[in-house]
Amino acid sequence: MLWRKRAFVLLIILTLFFILAFSPFSGSVKNFCVNLVHPFLNITESIKNNVSSLSDFTRLRAIIAENRRLKEENDLLKINILESREAAIENTQLRKLLEFKRRVPFQTIPAEVDGRDISNWNKTILINKGAKDGIRGNMVVVSGAGLVGNVIEVHEDVSRVLLINDVKSKCSAMIQETRDMGIVSGDGAGGLKMSYISRNSEVEKDDIVVTSGMGGIYQKGLLIGSIISIYTEEDELNKFAKVKPEVDFNRIENVLIMKVEKD
């Protein structure tokens, strides 16, 4: 076999080398033999170096494979962390919704937000419940945080909800601390404005605003938001207030529709 022949040649070379190293031959003879053997010694050294390089290459491939495996495991862990975090956020939102559902004395229908139109003037959302689920126009929509709006358009499987921060929305409201009445509507910039507050009102910043139940479609006591600032306009006999909505309308994902309509 080839490896046996190579081993035999190598043995001869080494034998000659040791004979020359310890023999009494003249310098010229030794030089001749050394020159004869030297190429074979170089081949031997080259083989040894190649074997070493092959070993280093094998180790390098193993390291690369291990790094690839660790990267895949790291990517998988990142995905699992993101999924766990998302599940935790959803659970928090659903718990708030369930707590609100337990507090209200009405039957409710849960729904998810399927789409939204929150341009400067039109502020509505689409929910994944419709006529086949018992949804009707003017039903009140809430989230775990507070009042969202009311149903304005019903289809078989979906419905459109007008948000209370739309400029077309009008909601009869009351300041919880002072009991002053007014009307809450969208201010055209995504926030809320409360109008027709008595000029003598002692309303203050951070006072709570809720639905008054007076006229309209909203039941009494639904949380709307809190007062940010109070101001008057020229020639107006009433005060106005800027209201911070309790609901983040840009991040609504789950809502409840109240099945009982206000008389």
C-alpha positions as CSV (number, residue, x, y, z in Angstrom):
1,M,0.0,0.0,0.0
2,L,1.1,3.6,-0.6
3,W,1.4,4.5,3.1
4,R,3.7,1.5,3.6
5,K,6.0,2.6,0.7
6,R,6.2,6.1,2.1
7,A,7.0,4.8,5.6
8,F,9.8,2.6,4.1
9,V,11.3,5.5,2.2
10,L,11.2,7.7,5.4
11,L,12.9,4.9,7.4
12,I,15.7,4.7,4.8
13,I,16.2,8.5,4.9
14,L,16.4,8.5,8.7
15,T,18.8,5.6,8.7
16,L,21.1,7.4,6.2
17,F,20.9,10.6,8.3
18,F,22.0,8.8,11.5
19,I,24.7,6.9,9.7
20,L,26.1,10.2,8.3
21,A,25.8,12.0,11.6
22,F,27.9,9.4,13.5
23,S,30.1,7.9,10.8
24,P,33.8,8.7,10.1
25,F,33.2,9.5,6.4
26,S,35.0,12.5,5.0
27,G,33.3,15.9,4.8
28,S,32.7,15.7,1.1
29,V,31.0,12.4,1.3
30,K,28.8,13.6,4.1
31,N,27.9,16.7,2.2
32,F,27.0,14.7,-0.8
33,C,24.8,12.4,1.2
34,V,23.3,15.3,3.1
35,N,22.4,17.0,-0.1
36,L,20.9,13.8,-1.3
37,V,18.8,13.4,1.8
38,H,17.9,17.0,2.3
39,P,15.0,17.2,-0.2
40,F,13.4,14.2,1.5
41,L,13.8,15.9,4.9
42,N,12.1,19.0,3.5
43,I,9.2,16.8,2.3
44,T,8.9,15.3,5.7
45,E,8.8,18.7,7.3
46,S,6.3,19.9,4.8
47,I,4.1,16.8,5.5
48,K,4.3,17.6,9.3
49,N,3.4,21.3,8.6
50,N,0.5,20.3,6.4
51,V,-0.8,17.9,9.1
52,S,-0.5,20.7,11.6
53,S,-2.3,23.1,9.3
54,L,-5.0,20.5,8.7
55,S,-5.5,20.1,12.4
56,D,-5.8,23.9,12.8
57,F,-8.3,24.1,10.0
58,T,-10.4,21.3,11.6
59,R,-10.4,23.2,14.9
60,L,-11.4,26.4,13.1
61,R,-14.3,24.7,11.4
62,A,-15.4,23.3,14.7
63,I,-15.2,26.8,16.3
64,I,-17.2,28.3,13.4
65,A,-19.9,25.6,13.7
66,E,-20.1,26.2,17.4
67,N,-20.5,30.0,17.0
68,R,-23.2,29.4,14.4
69,R,-25.0,27.1,16.8
70,L,-24.7,29.6,19.7
71,K,-26.0,32.4,17.5
72,E,-29.0,30.3,16.5
73,E,-29.7,29.6,20.2
74,N,-29.3,33.3,21.0
75,D,-31.7,34.3,18.2
76,L,-34.3,31.7,19.5
77,L,-34.0,33.0,23.0
78,K,-34.6,36.6,21.8
79,I,-37.7,35.5,20.0
80,N,-38.9,33.6,23.1
81,I,-38.3,36.7,25.2
82,L,-40.2,39.0,22.8
83,E,-43.1,36.5,22.7
84,S,-43.2,36.3,26.5
85,R,-43.1,40.1,26.8
86,E,-45.9,40.5,24.3
87,A,-48.0,37.8,26.1
88,A,-47.4,39.6,29.4
89,I,-48.6,43.0,27.9
90,E,-51.7,41.3,26.4
91,N,-52.5,39.7,29.7
92,T,-52.2,43.0,31.5
93,Q,-54.6,44.6,29.1
94,L,-57.1,41.8,29.3
95,R,-57.0,41.8,33.1
96,K,-57.8,45.5,33.1
97,L,-60.7,44.8,30.7
98,L,-62.0,42.0,32.8
99,E,-61.8,44.1,36.0
100,F,-63.8,46.9,34.2
101,K,-66.3,44.3,33.0
102,R,-66.9,43.1,36.5
103,R,-67.6,46.7,37.7
104,V,-70.2,47.7,35.1
105,P,-73.8,46.6,35.7
106,F,-74.3,45.8,32.0
107,Q,-73.8,42.9,29.7
108,T,-70.8,43.5,27.4
109,I,-69.4,42.1,24.2
110,P,-65.6,41.8,23.9
111,A,-64.0,42.8,20.6
112,E,-60.6,43.4,19.1
113,V,-59.5,46.5,17.0
114,D,-59.1,45.5,13.4
115,G,-58.3,48.9,11.9
116,R,-58.2,52.6,12.6
117,D,-58.6,56.0,11.0
118,I,-56.9,58.5,13.2
119,S,-56.2,61.4,10.8
120,N,-56.4,65.0,12.0
121,W,-60.2,65.1,11.7
122,N,-61.6,61.6,11.3
123,K,-60.9,59.5,14.4
124,T,-62.6,56.1,14.2
125,I,-61.7,52.4,14.7
126,L,-63.0,49.2,13.3
127,I,-63.8,46.3,15.6
128,N,-64.2,42.6,14.7
129,K,-67.8,42.3,16.0
130,G,-70.9,43.2,14.0
131,A,-74.7,42.6,13.6
132,K,-74.4,38.8,13.9
133,D,-72.8,39.4,17.3
134,G,-75.7,41.6,18.5
135,I,-73.9,45.0,17.8
136,R,-76.2,47.9,17.1
137,G,-75.7,51.6,16.4
138,N,-75.0,54.0,19.3
139,M,-73.8,51.2,21.6
140,V,-71.2,52.6,24.0
141,V,-67.6,51.3,23.7
142,V,-65.1,51.3,26.5
143,S,-61.7,49.9,27.3
144,G,-60.0,48.9,30.6
145,A,-58.9,52.6,30.9
146,G,-62.2,54.3,30.2
147,L,-64.6,55.7,27.6
148,V,-63.6,55.0,24.0
149,G,-66.6,56.1,21.9
150,N,-69.8,54.8,20.4
151,V,-70.8,52.6,17.4
152,I,-71.7,54.6,14.4
153,E,-71.7,51.9,11.6
154,V,-72.6,48.2,11.8
155,H,-71.9,45.5,9.3
156,E,-72.4,41.7,9.5
157,D,-68.9,41.0,10.9
158,V,-67.4,44.4,11.7
159,S,-68.5,47.7,13.1
160,R,-67.1,51.3,13.1
161,V,-66.6,53.2,16.3
162,L,-66.4,57.0,16.6
163,L,-63.8,58.0,19.2
164,I,-64.6,60.6,21.7
165,N,-61.6,62.7,20.6
166,D,-63.2,63.1,17.1
167,V,-64.3,66.7,16.5
168,K,-67.7,65.5,15.6
169,S,-68.1,63.6,18.9
170,K,-70.2,65.3,21.6
171,C,-70.3,63.8,25.1
172,S,-72.2,65.2,28.1
173,A,-69.7,65.3,30.9
174,M,-69.3,66.3,34.6
175,I,-66.3,67.3,36.7
176,Q,-66.3,64.8,39.5
177,E,-65.0,67.1,42.2
178,T,-67.1,70.2,41.5
179,R,-70.1,68.5,39.8
180,D,-70.0,71.1,37.1
181,M,-71.5,70.0,33.8
182,G,-70.2,70.6,30.3
183,I,-69.7,69.0,26.8
184,V,-66.5,67.1,25.9
185,S,-65.5,66.9,22.3
186,G,-62.3,66.4,20.2
187,D,-60.1,69.5,20.1
188,G,-58.9,68.8,16.5
189,A,-55.4,67.8,17.7
190,G,-56.1,64.4,19.2
191,G,-57.0,65.7,22.6
192,L,-60.2,66.6,24.4
193,K,-61.9,69.9,25.1
194,M,-64.6,70.5,27.7
195,S,-66.9,73.4,26.9
196,Y,-69.7,75.3,28.8
197,I,-68.2,75.1,32.2
198,S,-69.7,77.6,34.6
199,R,-67.7,80.8,34.8
200,N,-68.0,80.5,38.6
201,S,-66.7,76.9,38.7
202,E,-63.9,76.1,41.1
203,V,-62.5,73.5,38.7
204,E,-58.8,72.8,39.1
205,K,-56.1,71.1,37.3
206,D,-56.1,67.2,37.7
207,D,-59.8,67.2,38.5
208,I,-61.5,64.0,37.0
209,V,-64.0,64.2,34.2
210,V,-66.7,61.5,33.8
211,T,-69.8,61.1,31.7
212,S,-72.8,62.9,33.2
213,G,-75.6,60.7,31.9
214,M,-77.5,63.8,30.9
215,G,-78.9,63.3,27.4
216,G,-76.9,61.7,24.6
217,I,-76.1,58.0,24.6
218,Y,-73.5,57.6,27.4
219,Q,-74.3,56.1,30.8
220,K,-73.4,58.1,33.9
221,G,-70.0,57.7,35.6
222,L,-67.8,56.5,32.7
223,L,-64.2,57.8,33.1
224,I,-63.2,60.3,30.3
225,G,-60.0,61.9,31.6
226,S,-58.5,64.6,33.8
227,I,-58.2,68.4,33.5
228,I,-54.9,69.7,32.2
229,S,-55.7,73.4,32.1
230,I,-58.6,75.9,32.4
231,Y,-59.1,79.0,30.3
232,T,-61.6,81.5,29.1
233,E,-62.1,82.9,25.6
234,E,-62.9,86.5,24.8
235,D,-66.6,87.5,25.1
236,E,-67.4,84.0,26.4
237,L,-69.5,83.6,29.6
238,N,-68.2,80.1,30.3
239,K,-64.9,78.4,31.1
240,F,-63.2,75.9,29.0
241,A,-60.8,73.1,30.0
242,K,-58.3,71.0,28.2
243,V,-58.8,67.4,29.1
244,K,-56.2,64.6,28.9
245,P,-58.1,61.4,27.9
246,E,-57.6,58.4,30.0
247,V,-57.5,56.1,27.0
248,D,-54.6,56.1,24.6
249,F,-56.5,56.1,21.4
250,N,-53.4,55.3,19.3
251,R,-52.8,52.0,21.2
252,I,-56.3,50.5,21.7
253,E,-56.3,46.8,21.0
254,N,-59.2,45.4,23.0
255,V,-62.6,46.9,23.9
256,L,-65.9,46.1,25.4
257,I,-69.2,47.0,23.8
258,M,-72.1,47.7,26.3
259,K,-75.1,45.8,25.2
260,V,-77.6,47.9,27.1
261,E,-78.4,51.1,25.2
262,K,-79.2,54.3,27.2
263,D,-82.9,55.2,27.2
